[in-house]
Amino acid sequence: MNRYERILIWLLRILGELPHVPIVGYLTRSLSAIYALHGALLVFIASDVRRFLPVVRFLAVAGVVFGAVMLGIDYFVGMSVPWMVGEGPSVVVFSAVILWLTGRKRFPAPAATAT
């Protein structure tokens, strides 16, 4: 058994098995698709940070809010403490760091190329 299988088994012990009903399959797969779309959007935005800096800042603020909301949802549905600590607060911290960096880091215009 490799490391990833051990991690998956550990998570299944914490969360329990998912019921085998159509809505669960739909929600898990559509959430995976949304994550893939979000990742593609972030790669696109990262291709020109100067141009998309307002979008980066917006996503950082939205990430802070989203992380706090996820922490609240985790608490109210009764997720385990390790899950709550690992999900919401990590998103808040990561997003706050991005927000701080975009406020501190100056993005100079690219040097003009000689023709």
N, CA, C and O atoms as a GROMACS GRO file, in nm:
protein
  460
    1MET      N    1   0.085  -0.117   0.000
    1MET     CA    2   0.000   0.000   0.000
    1MET      C    3   0.090   0.124   0.000
    1MET      O    4   0.180   0.137   0.083
    2ASN      N    5   0.064   0.215  -0.095
    2ASN     CA    6   0.148   0.334  -0.102
    2ASN      C    7   0.097   0.443  -0.008
    2ASN      O    8  -0.007   0.429   0.057
    3ARG      N    9   0.170   0.550  -0.004
    3ARG     CA   10   0.140   0.660   0.088
    3ARG      C   11   0.002   0.721   0.063
    3ARG      O   12  -0.071   0.753   0.157
    4TYR      N   13  -0.034   0.737  -0.065
    4TYR     CA   14  -0.162   0.799  -0.099
    4TYR      C   15  -0.279   0.711  -0.059
    4TYR      O   16  -0.383   0.761  -0.016
    5GLU      N   17  -0.264   0.582  -0.072
    5GLU     CA   18  -0.369   0.491  -0.029
    5GLU      C   19  -0.386   0.496   0.122
    5GLU      O   20  -0.499   0.491   0.172
    6ARG      N   21  -0.276   0.508   0.196
    6ARG     CA   22  -0.285   0.520   0.342
    6ARG      C   23  -0.356   0.650   0.381
    6ARG      O   24  -0.436   0.651   0.474
    7ILE      N   25  -0.326   0.758   0.310
    7ILE     CA   26  -0.394   0.886   0.340
    7ILE      C   27  -0.542   0.874   0.311
    7ILE      O   28  -0.624   0.921   0.390
    8LEU      N   29  -0.578   0.813   0.200
    8LEU     CA   30  -0.719   0.795   0.165
    8LEU      C   31  -0.792   0.711   0.269
    8LEU      O   32  -0.903   0.745   0.308
    9ILE      N   33  -0.731   0.604   0.314
    9ILE     CA   34  -0.792   0.520   0.417
    9ILE      C   35  -0.809   0.598   0.546
    9ILE      O   36  -0.911   0.585   0.613
   10TRP      N   37  -0.709   0.679   0.581
   10TRP     CA   38  -0.718   0.763   0.702
   10TRP      C   39  -0.835   0.860   0.690
   10TRP      O   40  -0.912   0.877   0.785
   11LEU      N   41  -0.850   0.924   0.572
   11LEU     CA   42  -0.961   1.016   0.552
   11LEU      C   43  -1.096   0.944   0.559
   11LEU      O   44  -1.192   0.997   0.615
   12LEU      N   45  -1.103   0.825   0.503
   12LEU     CA   46  -1.228   0.750   0.508
   12LEU      C   47  -1.266   0.713   0.651
   12LEU      O   48  -1.384   0.710   0.686
   13ARG      N   49  -1.167   0.686   0.734
   13ARG     CA   50  -1.196   0.658   0.876
   13ARG      C   51  -1.254   0.780   0.945
   13ARG      O   52  -1.343   0.769   1.028
   14ILE      N   53  -1.202   0.898   0.910
   14ILE     CA   54  -1.252   1.022   0.971
   14ILE      C   55  -1.392   1.054   0.919
   14ILE      O   56  -1.483   1.083   0.997
   15LEU      N   57  -1.409   1.049   0.787
   15LEU     CA   58  -1.533   1.095   0.725
   15LEU      C   59  -1.640   0.988   0.714
   15LEU      O   60  -1.759   1.019   0.710
   16GLY      N   61  -1.600   0.864   0.709
   16GLY     CA   62  -1.695   0.757   0.684
   16GLY      C   63  -1.716   0.741   0.534
   16GLY      O   64  -1.674   0.826   0.455
   17GLU      N   65  -1.781   0.634   0.495
   17GLU     CA   66  -1.804   0.610   0.353
   17GLU      C   67  -1.921   0.694   0.304
   17GLU      O   68  -2.014   0.723   0.379
   18LEU      N   69  -1.914   0.732   0.177
   18LEU     CA   70  -2.024   0.806   0.115
   18LEU      C   71  -2.136   0.710   0.076
   18LEU      O   72  -2.108   0.597   0.034
   19PRO      N   73  -2.260   0.752   0.090
   19PRO     CA   74  -2.370   0.666   0.046
   19PRO      C   75  -2.366   0.649  -0.106
   19PRO      O   76  -2.322   0.739  -0.178
   20HIS      N   77  -2.412   0.536  -0.153
   20HIS     CA   78  -2.413   0.508  -0.297
   20HIS      C   79  -2.549   0.546  -0.355
   20HIS      O   80  -2.632   0.460  -0.387
   21VAL      N   81  -2.570   0.677  -0.369
   21VAL     CA   82  -2.693   0.730  -0.430
   21VAL      C   83  -2.652   0.829  -0.538
   21VAL      O   84  -2.544   0.887  -0.531
   22PRO      N   85  -2.736   0.848  -0.639
   22PRO     CA   86  -2.699   0.933  -0.752
   22PRO      C   87  -2.656   1.076  -0.714
   22PRO      O   88  -2.564   1.131  -0.774
   23ILE      N   89  -2.721   1.136  -0.617
   23ILE     CA   90  -2.689   1.275  -0.582
   23ILE      C   91  -2.545   1.288  -0.532
   23ILE      O   92  -2.479   1.388  -0.558
   24VAL      N   93  -2.496   1.188  -0.460
   24VAL     CA   94  -2.359   1.192  -0.409
   24VAL      C   95  -2.260   1.186  -0.525
   24VAL      O   96  -2.163   1.261  -0.528
   25GLY      N   97  -2.285   1.096  -0.620
   25GLY     CA   98  -2.200   1.090  -0.738
   25GLY      C   99  -2.202   1.219  -0.817
   25GLY      O  100  -2.098   1.266  -0.863
   26TYR      N  101  -2.320   1.276  -0.832
   26TYR     CA  102  -2.333   1.402  -0.905
   26TYR      C  103  -2.255   1.514  -0.834
   26TYR      O  104  -2.179   1.586  -0.898
   27LEU      N  105  -2.275   1.526  -0.704
   27LEU     CA  106  -2.210   1.635  -0.630
   27LEU      C  107  -2.058   1.620  -0.627
   27LEU      O  108  -1.986   1.719  -0.642
   28THR      N  109  -2.009   1.498  -0.607
   28THR     CA  110  -1.864   1.480  -0.602
   28THR      C  111  -1.800   1.508  -0.737
   28THR      O  112  -1.694   1.570  -0.743
   29ARG      N  113  -1.862   1.463  -0.844
   29ARG     CA  114  -1.803   1.484  -0.976
   29ARG      C  115  -1.816   1.628  -1.022
   29ARG      O  116  -1.724   1.682  -1.083
   30SER      N  117  -1.929   1.692  -0.994
   30SER     CA  118  -1.944   1.831  -1.034
   30SER      C  119  -1.852   1.921  -0.952
   30SER      O  120  -1.801   2.020  -1.004
   31LEU      N  121  -1.830   1.888  -0.825
   31LEU     CA  122  -1.735   1.965  -0.745
   31LEU      C  123  -1.594   1.949  -0.799
   31LEU      O  124  -1.517   2.045  -0.803
   32SER      N  125  -1.558   1.828  -0.840
   32SER     CA  126  -1.426   1.807  -0.902
   32SER      C  127  -1.412   1.890  -1.029
   32SER      O  128  -1.305   1.946  -1.054
   33ALA      N  129  -1.517   1.897  -1.108
   33ALA     CA  130  -1.513   1.976  -1.231
   33ALA      C  131  -1.498   2.125  -1.200
   33ALA      O  132  -1.426   2.197  -1.270
   34ILE      N  133  -1.564   2.171  -1.094
   34ILE     CA  134  -1.550   2.312  -1.055
   34ILE      C  135  -1.408   2.340  -1.009
   34ILE      O  136  -1.352   2.445  -1.042
   35TYR      N  137  -1.348   2.249  -0.934
   35TYR     CA  138  -1.208   2.267  -0.893
   35TYR      C  139  -1.116   2.272  -1.015
   35TYR      O  140  -1.022   2.352  -1.018
   36ALA      N  141  -1.141   2.187  -1.114
   36ALA     CA  142  -1.059   2.188  -1.236
   36ALA      C  143  -1.074   2.321  -1.309
   36ALA      O  144  -0.976   2.378  -1.356
   37LEU      N  145  -1.196   2.370  -1.319
   37LEU     CA  146  -1.221   2.500  -1.383
   37LEU      C  147  -1.151   2.612  -1.306
   37LEU      O  148  -1.089   2.699  -1.366
   38HIS      N  149  -1.160   2.609  -1.175
   38HIS     CA  150  -1.094   2.710  -1.091
   38HIS      C  151  -0.943   2.706  -1.110
   38HIS      O  152  -0.879   2.811  -1.122
   39GLY      N  153  -0.887   2.587  -1.114
   39GLY     CA  154  -0.743   2.573  -1.137
   39GLY      C  155  -0.701   2.628  -1.272
   39GLY      O  156  -0.599   2.695  -1.282
   40ALA      N  157  -0.780   2.599  -1.377
   40ALA     CA  158  -0.749   2.652  -1.511
   40ALA      C  159  -0.756   2.804  -1.512
   40ALA      O  160  -0.674   2.870  -1.574
   41LEU      N  161  -0.854   2.859  -1.443
   41LEU     CA  162  -0.866   3.005  -1.433
   41LEU      C  163  -0.745   3.065  -1.364
   41LEU      O  164  -0.694   3.168  -1.407
   42LEU      N  165  -0.698   3.002  -1.257
   42LEU     CA  166  -0.582   3.053  -1.185
   42LEU      C  167  -0.455   3.046  -1.270
   42LEU      O  168  -0.371   3.136  -1.265
   43VAL      N  169  -0.440   2.939  -1.346
   43VAL     CA  170  -0.325   2.929  -1.436
   43VAL      C  171  -0.330   3.040  -1.541
   43VAL      O  172  -0.228   3.101  -1.572
   44PHE      N  173  -0.448   3.066  -1.596
   44PHE     CA  174  -0.464   3.173  -1.695
   44PHE      C  175  -0.431   3.308  -1.634
   44PHE      O  176  -0.358   3.387  -1.695
   45ILE      N  177  -0.482   3.336  -1.515
   45ILE     CA  178  -0.456   3.464  -1.448
   45ILE      C  179  -0.307   3.478  -1.417
   45ILE      O  180  -0.252   3.588  -1.428
   46ALA      N  181  -0.243   3.370  -1.378
   46ALA     CA  182  -0.100   3.374  -1.345
   46ALA      C  183  -0.013   3.402  -1.467
   46ALA      O  184   0.103   3.439  -1.452
   47SER      N  185  -0.068   3.386  -1.586
   47SER     CA  186   0.011   3.411  -1.707
   47SER      C  187   0.041   3.560  -1.726
   47SER      O  188   0.134   3.594  -1.798
   48ASP      N  189  -0.038   3.648  -1.662
   48ASP     CA  190  -0.014   3.792  -1.673
   48ASP      C  191  -0.066   3.859  -1.546
   48ASP      O  192  -0.175   3.917  -1.544
   49VAL      N  193   0.015   3.851  -1.442
   49VAL     CA  194  -0.029   3.900  -1.310
   49VAL      C  195  -0.054   4.051  -1.312
   49VAL      O  196  -0.149   4.098  -1.251
   50ARG      N  197   0.032   4.126  -1.381
   50ARG     CA  198   0.011   4.272  -1.388
   50ARG      C  199  -0.125   4.305  -1.445
   50ARG      O  200  -0.198   4.389  -1.390
   51ARG      N  201  -0.160   4.240  -1.552
   51ARG     CA  202  -0.288   4.267  -1.619
   51ARG      C  203  -0.406   4.228  -1.532
   51ARG      O  204  -0.507   4.298  -1.527
   52PHE      N  205  -0.394   4.115  -1.464
   52PHE     CA  206  -0.505   4.062  -1.386
   52PHE      C  207  -0.494   4.089  -1.236
   52PHE      O  208  -0.560   4.024  -1.156
   53LEU      N  209  -0.411   4.185  -1.198
   53LEU     CA  210  -0.390   4.213  -1.056
   53LEU      C  211  -0.521   4.243  -0.981
   53LEU      O  212  -0.539   4.193  -0.870
   54PRO      N  213  -0.613   4.322  -1.037
   54PRO     CA  214  -0.741   4.342  -0.965
   54PRO      C  215  -0.817   4.210  -0.945
   54PRO      O  216  -0.884   4.193  -0.843
   55VAL      N  217  -0.809   4.120  -1.040
   55VAL     CA  218  -0.876   3.990  -1.027
   55VAL      C  219  -0.808   3.907  -0.919
   55VAL      O  220  -0.875   3.840  -0.840
   56VAL      N  221  -0.675   3.911  -0.914
   56VAL     CA  222  -0.600   3.839  -0.812
   56VAL      C  223  -0.641   3.890  -0.673
   56VAL      O  224  -0.665   3.812  -0.582
   57ARG      N  225  -0.648   4.021  -0.659
   57ARG     CA  226  -0.688   4.079  -0.530
   57ARG      C  227  -0.831   4.039  -0.494
   57ARG      O  228  -0.859   4.004  -0.380
   58PHE      N  229  -0.920   4.045  -0.592
   58PHE     CA  230  -1.059   4.005  -0.566
   58PHE      C  231  -1.065   3.860  -0.521
   58PHE      O  232  -1.134   3.828  -0.423
   59LEU      N  233  -0.994   3.771  -0.592
   59LEU     CA  234  -0.995   3.630  -0.554
   59LEU      C  235  -0.935   3.608  -0.416
   59LEU      O  236  -0.977   3.517  -0.344
   60ALA      N  237  -0.836   3.689  -0.379
   60ALA     CA  238  -0.777   3.676  -0.245
   60ALA      C  239  -0.879   3.715  -0.138
   60ALA      O  240  -0.893   3.646  -0.038
   61VAL      N  241  -0.950   3.827  -0.159
   61VAL     CA  242  -1.054   3.868  -0.063
   61VAL      C  243  -1.165   3.764  -0.058
   61VAL      O  244  -1.212   3.726   0.049
   62ALA      N  245  -1.206   3.717  -0.177
   62ALA     CA  246  -1.310   3.615  -0.182
   62ALA      C  247  -1.264   3.487  -0.112
   62ALA      O  248  -1.345   3.419  -0.048
   63GLY      N  249  -1.135   3.455  -0.122
   63GLY     CA  250  -1.082   3.337  -0.055
   63GLY      C  251  -1.087   3.349   0.096
   63GLY      O  252  -1.116   3.252   0.165
   64VAL      N  253  -1.058   3.468   0.148
   64VAL     CA  254  -1.067   3.490   0.293
   64VAL      C  255  -1.211   3.469   0.340
   64VAL      O  256  -1.235   3.400   0.439
   65VAL      N  257  -1.305   3.528   0.268
   65VAL     CA  258  -1.447   3.513   0.304
   65VAL      C  259  -1.490   3.366   0.290
   65VAL      O  260  -1.557   3.312   0.377
   66PHE      N  261  -1.450   3.303   0.179
   66PHE     CA  262  -1.486   3.163   0.155
   66PHE      C  263  -1.432   3.072   0.265
   66PHE      O  264  -1.502   2.984   0.312
   67GLY      N  265  -1.307   3.094   0.305
   67GLY     CA  266  -1.249   3.013   0.411
   67GLY      C  267  -1.324   3.025   0.542
   67GLY      O  268  -1.346   2.927   0.613
   68ALA      N  269  -1.365   3.149   0.574
   68ALA     CA  270  -1.443   3.170   0.697
   68ALA      C  271  -1.579   3.102   0.687
   68ALA      O  272  -1.626   3.041   0.783
   69VAL      N  273  -1.642   3.112   0.571
   69VAL     CA  274  -1.772   3.046   0.551
   69VAL      C  275  -1.757   2.894   0.562
   69VAL      O  276  -1.840   2.828   0.624
   70MET      N  277  -1.651   2.840   0.502
   70MET     CA  278  -1.629   2.695   0.509
   70MET      C  279  -1.606   2.649   0.653
   70MET      O  280  -1.653   2.542   0.692
   71LEU      N  281  -1.535   2.729   0.732
   71LEU     CA  282  -1.515   2.696   0.872
   71LEU      C  283  -1.650   2.690   0.945
   71LEU      O  284  -1.674   2.599   1.024
   72GLY      N  285  -1.736   2.787   0.917
   72GLY     CA  286  -1.870   2.787   0.977
   72GLY      C  287  -1.952   2.666   0.934
   72GLY      O  288  -2.018   2.602   1.016
   73ILE      N  289  -1.947   2.635   0.805
   73ILE     CA  290  -2.021   2.517   0.755
   73ILE      C  291  -1.968   2.390   0.820
   73ILE      O  292  -2.045   2.306   0.866
   74ASP      N  293  -1.836   2.377   0.824
   74ASP     CA  294  -1.776   2.258   0.887
   74ASP      C  295  -1.821   2.243   1.031
   74ASP      O  296  -1.852   2.132   1.076
   75TYR      N  297  -1.825   2.354   1.103
   75TYR     CA  298  -1.865   2.350   1.244
   75TYR      C  299  -2.012   2.308   1.257
   75TYR      O  300  -2.045   2.222   1.339
   76PHE      N  301  -2.099   2.368   1.176
   76PHE     CA  302  -2.241   2.341   1.191
   76PHE      C  303  -2.282   2.203   1.144
   76PHE      O  304  -2.382   2.149   1.192
   77VAL      N  305  -2.207   2.144   1.051
   77VAL     CA  306  -2.242   2.007   1.009
   77VAL      C  307  -2.173   1.902   1.093
   77VAL      O  308  -2.199   1.783   1.077
   78GLY      N  309  -2.083   1.945   1.183
   78GLY     CA  310  -2.021   1.852   1.275
   78GLY      C  311  -1.898   1.781   1.222
   78GLY      O  312  -1.871   1.667   1.260
   79MET      N  313  -1.822   1.847   1.136
   79MET     CA  314  -1.697   1.786   1.088
   79MET      C  315  -1.598   1.777   1.203
   79MET      O  316  -1.609   1.848   1.303
   80SER      N  317  -1.502   1.689   1.188
   80SER     CA  318  -1.402   1.671   1.293
   80SER      C  319  -1.312   1.795   1.302
   80SER      O  320  -1.298   1.871   1.206
   81VAL      N  321  -1.252   1.812   1.419
   81VAL     CA  322  -1.164   1.927   1.440
   81VAL      C  323  -1.046   1.929   1.342
   81VAL      O  324  -1.016   2.035   1.287
   82PRO      N  325  -0.978   1.816   1.319
   82PRO     CA  326  -0.869   1.821   1.220
   82PRO      C  327  -0.916   1.866   1.082
   82PRO      O  328  -0.845   1.939   1.012
   83TRP      N  329  -1.035   1.824   1.043
   83TRP     CA  330  -1.089   1.865   0.913
   83TRP      C  331  -1.116   2.016   0.914
   83TRP      O  332  -1.080   2.086   0.819
   84MET      N  333  -1.179   2.066   1.020
   84MET     CA  334  -1.210   2.208   1.029
   84MET      C  335  -1.084   2.294   1.027
   84MET      O  336  -1.079   2.397   0.960
   85VAL      N  337  -0.982   2.250   1.100
   85VAL     CA  338  -0.857   2.327   1.105
   85VAL      C  339  -0.787   2.323   0.969
   85VAL      O  340  -0.726   2.421   0.928
   86GLY      N  341  -0.796   2.210   0.901
   86GLY     CA  342  -0.726   2.196   0.775
   86GLY      C  343  -0.793   2.263   0.657
   86GLY      O  344  -0.726   2.295   0.559
   87GLU      N  345  -0.923   2.285   0.664
   87GLU     CA  346  -0.994   2.339   0.548
   87GLU      C  347  -1.008   2.491   0.554
   87GLU      O  348  -0.934   2.562   0.485
   88GLY      N  349  -1.099   2.541   0.632
   88GLY     CA  350  -1.128   2.685   0.634
   88GLY      C  351  -1.009   2.774   0.669
   88GLY      O  352  -0.976   2.864   0.592
   89PRO      N  353  -0.945   2.751   0.783
   89PRO     CA  354  -0.833   2.837   0.820
   89PRO      C  355  -0.717   2.835   0.720
   89PRO      O  356  -0.651   2.937   0.701
   90SER      N  357  -0.692   2.722   0.658
   90SER     CA  358  -0.581   2.718   0.561
   90SER      C  359  -0.614   2.803   0.439
   90SER      O  360  -0.525   2.868   0.383
   91VAL      N  361  -0.739   2.804   0.396
   91VAL     CA  362  -0.780   2.889   0.284
   91VAL      C  363  -0.769   3.036   0.323
   91VAL      O  364  -0.723   3.118   0.244
   92VAL      N  365  -0.810   3.068   0.445
   92VAL     CA  366  -0.801   3.206   0.492
   92VAL      C  367  -0.656   3.252   0.495
   92VAL      O  368  -0.624   3.360   0.445
   93VAL      N  369  -0.567   3.172   0.551
   93VAL     CA  370  -0.426   3.210   0.562
   93VAL      C  371  -0.364   3.224   0.423
   93VAL      O  372  -0.296   3.324   0.396
   94PHE      N  373  -0.386   3.127   0.335
   94PHE     CA  374  -0.329   3.133   0.201
   94PHE      C  375  -0.379   3.257   0.127
   94PHE      O  376  -0.301   3.328   0.064
   95SER      N  377  -0.509   3.283   0.134
   95SER     CA  378  -0.567   3.398   0.065
   95SER      C  379  -0.517   3.529   0.125
   95SER      O  380  -0.492   3.625   0.052
   96ALA      N  381  -0.502   3.534   0.257
   96ALA     CA  382  -0.450   3.655   0.322
   96ALA      C  383  -0.307   3.682   0.280
   96ALA      O  384  -0.268   3.797   0.262
   97VAL      N  385  -0.227   3.577   0.265
   97VAL     CA  386  -0.088   3.595   0.219
   97VAL      C  387  -0.087   3.649   0.077
   97VAL      O  388  -0.009   3.740   0.046
   98ILE      N  389  -0.171   3.596  -0.010
   98ILE     CA  390  -0.179   3.645  -0.148
   98ILE      C  391  -0.221   3.792  -0.147
   98ILE      O  392  -0.164   3.874  -0.219
   99LEU      N  393  -0.320   3.825  -0.067
   99LEU     CA  394  -0.366   3.964  -0.058
   99LEU      C  395  -0.254   4.054  -0.007
   99LEU      O  396  -0.234   4.163  -0.061
  100TRP      N  397  -0.182   4.011   0.094
  100TRP     CA  398  -0.071   4.090   0.147
  100TRP      C  399   0.037   4.108   0.041
  100TRP      O  400   0.090   4.218   0.025
  101LEU      N  401   0.071   4.002  -0.030
  101LEU     CA  402   0.174   4.010  -0.132
  101LEU      C  403   0.134   4.104  -0.246
  101LEU      O  404   0.219   4.177  -0.298
  102THR      N  405   0.008   4.103  -0.285
  102THR     CA  406  -0.033   4.192  -0.394
  102THR      C  407  -0.034   4.338  -0.349
  102THR      O  408  -0.023   4.428  -0.432
  103GLY      N  409  -0.048   4.361  -0.221
  103GLY     CA  410  -0.041   4.498  -0.172
  103GLY      C  411   0.101   4.547  -0.153
  103GLY      O  412   0.128   4.666  -0.164
  104ARG      N  413   0.193   4.454  -0.124
  104ARG     CA  414   0.333   4.490  -0.097
  104ARG      C  415   0.420   4.484  -0.221
  104ARG      O  416   0.509   4.567  -0.242
  105LYS      N  417   0.393   4.387  -0.303
  105LYS     CA  418   0.478   4.365  -0.420
  105LYS      C  419   0.442   4.466  -0.529
  105LYS      O  420   0.324   4.484  -0.562
  106ARG      N  421   0.542   4.529  -0.582
  106ARG     CA  422   0.519   4.620  -0.692
  106ARG      C  423   0.549   4.546  -0.821
  106ARG      O  424   0.648   4.474  -0.832
  107PHE      N  425   0.463   4.565  -0.916
  107PHE     CA  426   0.479   4.498  -1.044
  107PHE      C  427   0.519   4.601  -1.148
  107PHE      O  428   0.432   4.664  -1.210
  108PRO      N  429   0.649   4.619  -1.168
  108PRO     CA  430   0.691   4.720  -1.266
  108PRO      C  431   0.653   4.679  -1.407
  108PRO      O  432   0.641   4.560  -1.439
  109ALA      N  433   0.635   4.778  -1.489
  109ALA     CA  434   0.603   4.751  -1.630
  109ALA      C  435   0.724   4.683  -1.693
  109ALA      O  436   0.838   4.710  -1.655
  110PRO      N  437   0.699   4.596  -1.788
  110PRO     CA  438   0.812   4.530  -1.853
  110PRO      C  439   0.901   4.631  -1.926
  110PRO      O  440   0.852   4.733  -1.976
  111ALA      N  441   1.029   4.603  -1.930
  111ALA     CA  442   1.123   4.692  -1.997
  111ALA      C  443   1.091   4.698  -2.146
  111ALA      O  444   1.057   4.597  -2.208
  112ALA      N  445   1.103   4.816  -2.202
  112ALA     CA  446   1.077   4.832  -2.345
  112ALA      C  447   1.185   4.761  -2.423
  112ALA      O  448   1.303   4.768  -2.389
  113THR      N  449   1.145   4.694  -2.526
  113THR     CA  450   1.242   4.624  -2.609
  113THR      C  451   1.286   4.715  -2.722
  113THR      O  452   1.204   4.787  -2.781
  114ALA      N  453   1.412   4.712  -2.751
  114ALA     CA  454   1.467   4.794  -2.858
  114ALA      C  455   1.434   4.729  -2.992
  114ALA      O  456   1.448   4.608  -3.009
  115THR      N  457   1.393   4.810  -3.085
  115THR     CA  458   1.362   4.756  -3.218
  115THR      C  459   1.460   4.804  -3.322
  115THR      O  460   1.449   4.768  -3.439
   0.00000   0.00000   0.00000
